[in-house]
Amino acid sequence: MFKFKKIREYENLHILMWLLKDTCWVLLLKIPAMIMILPTIAVAIHITWLRKNIKSDLFHNLAICFWISANSTWMIGDLYFDDGLRPISTILFIAGLVTVLIYYLVVVPKNKGNENL
């Protein structure tokens, strides 16, 4: 397994995975696109877990997990269901937005001055 000195290196690998998934999608490479869903979401969840003690990272990484899930659902719907999964994708995108809104409207004002934001 990869060893990362800094979380940023792991996040950069995650961006590469996401780009590979979406590039496969746009090129209509269905099987590689589908294969890339699992590692992309798994790494997003793992990064979220690793950074769970820092509220800012936790909320933003949870939003990223929702975003990738929404994006993957949209991709599956586009590739296999004549874009029929868009309503589910919309719910997941909104969940990501709500997660970030909770952070900025509830957590930040409540914890002004706390360095673990």
C-alpha positions as CSV (number, residue, x, y, z in Angstrom):
1,M,0.0,0.0,0.0
2,F,1.1,3.6,-0.5
3,K,2.7,5.5,2.3
4,F,2.0,9.2,2.4
5,K,4.1,11.6,4.4
6,K,1.3,14.2,4.3
7,I,-2.4,14.1,3.9
8,R,-2.1,16.5,1.0
9,E,-0.3,13.7,-1.0
10,Y,-3.2,11.4,-0.3
11,E,-5.8,14.0,-1.3
12,N,-3.9,14.6,-4.6
13,L,-4.0,10.8,-5.3
14,H,-7.7,11.1,-4.7
15,I,-8.1,13.8,-7.2
16,L,-6.3,11.7,-9.8
17,M,-8.7,8.8,-9.1
18,W,-11.7,11.2,-9.5
19,L,-10.3,12.5,-12.8
20,L,-9.7,9.0,-14.1
21,K,-13.3,8.0,-13.2
22,D,-14.8,11.1,-14.9
23,T,-12.5,10.9,-17.9
24,C,-13.6,7.3,-18.4
25,W,-17.2,8.5,-18.2
26,V,-16.8,11.2,-20.8
27,L,-15.0,8.8,-23.1
28,L,-17.9,6.3,-22.6
29,L,-15.5,3.7,-21.2
30,K,-18.2,2.1,-19.0
31,I,-16.3,-0.7,-17.3
32,P,-13.2,1.4,-16.3
33,A,-15.5,4.2,-15.1
34,M,-17.5,1.8,-13.0
35,I,-14.4,0.2,-11.6
36,M,-13.1,3.6,-10.5
37,I,-16.2,4.4,-8.4
38,L,-15.2,2.1,-5.5
39,P,-11.6,3.3,-5.0
40,T,-12.6,6.9,-5.4
41,I,-15.4,6.8,-2.8
42,A,-13.3,4.5,-0.5
43,V,-10.4,7.0,-0.5
44,A,-12.8,9.9,0.1
45,I,-14.3,8.1,3.1
46,H,-10.8,7.2,4.4
47,I,-9.6,10.8,4.1
48,T,-12.7,11.9,6.0
49,W,-12.0,9.4,8.7
50,L,-8.4,10.4,9.0
51,R,-9.3,14.1,9.3
52,K,-12.4,13.6,11.5
53,N,-10.9,15.5,14.5
54,I,-10.7,18.8,12.6
55,K,-14.2,20.0,12.2
56,S,-13.5,22.0,9.0
57,D,-12.0,19.0,7.3
58,L,-14.7,16.7,8.6
59,F,-17.6,18.7,7.2
60,H,-15.8,19.5,3.9
61,N,-14.7,15.9,3.4
62,L,-18.2,14.7,4.2
63,A,-19.5,17.1,1.5
64,I,-16.9,15.6,-0.9
65,C,-18.1,12.1,-0.1
66,F,-21.7,13.2,-1.0
67,W,-20.4,15.0,-4.1
68,I,-18.5,11.9,-5.4
69,S,-21.5,9.7,-4.6
70,A,-23.8,12.1,-6.5
71,N,-21.3,12.3,-9.3
72,S,-21.0,8.5,-9.5
73,T,-24.8,8.0,-9.4
74,W,-25.2,10.6,-12.1
75,M,-22.6,8.7,-14.2
76,I,-24.3,5.3,-13.7
77,G,-27.6,6.9,-14.7
78,D,-26.1,8.5,-17.7
79,L,-24.3,5.4,-18.9
80,Y,-26.9,2.8,-18.2
81,F,-30.3,4.3,-17.4
82,D,-30.9,7.1,-19.9
83,D,-30.0,9.7,-17.3
84,G,-32.7,8.2,-15.0
85,L,-30.8,8.5,-11.8
86,R,-30.5,12.3,-11.8
87,P,-33.1,12.8,-9.1
88,I,-31.0,10.6,-6.7
89,S,-27.9,12.5,-7.7
90,T,-29.6,15.8,-7.0
91,I,-30.5,14.6,-3.5
92,L,-26.9,13.6,-2.9
93,F,-25.6,17.0,-4.2
94,I,-28.0,18.8,-1.9
95,A,-26.8,16.7,1.0
96,G,-23.3,17.9,0.3
97,L,-24.4,21.5,0.2
98,V,-26.4,21.1,3.4
99,T,-23.3,19.6,5.1
100,V,-21.2,22.6,4.2
101,L,-24.0,25.0,5.1
102,I,-24.3,23.5,8.5
103,Y,-20.6,24.0,9.0
104,Y,-20.7,27.7,8.0
105,L,-24.0,28.6,9.6
106,V,-23.9,26.5,12.8
107,V,-20.5,25.1,13.6
108,V,-18.3,28.2,12.7
109,P,-20.5,30.8,14.6
110,K,-20.8,28.4,17.6
111,N,-17.0,27.8,17.8
112,K,-15.5,31.2,17.0
113,G,-11.9,31.2,18.1
114,N,-11.5,27.4,18.3
115,E,-8.5,26.3,16.3
116,N,-10.0,22.8,15.6
117,L,-12.4,24.3,13.1
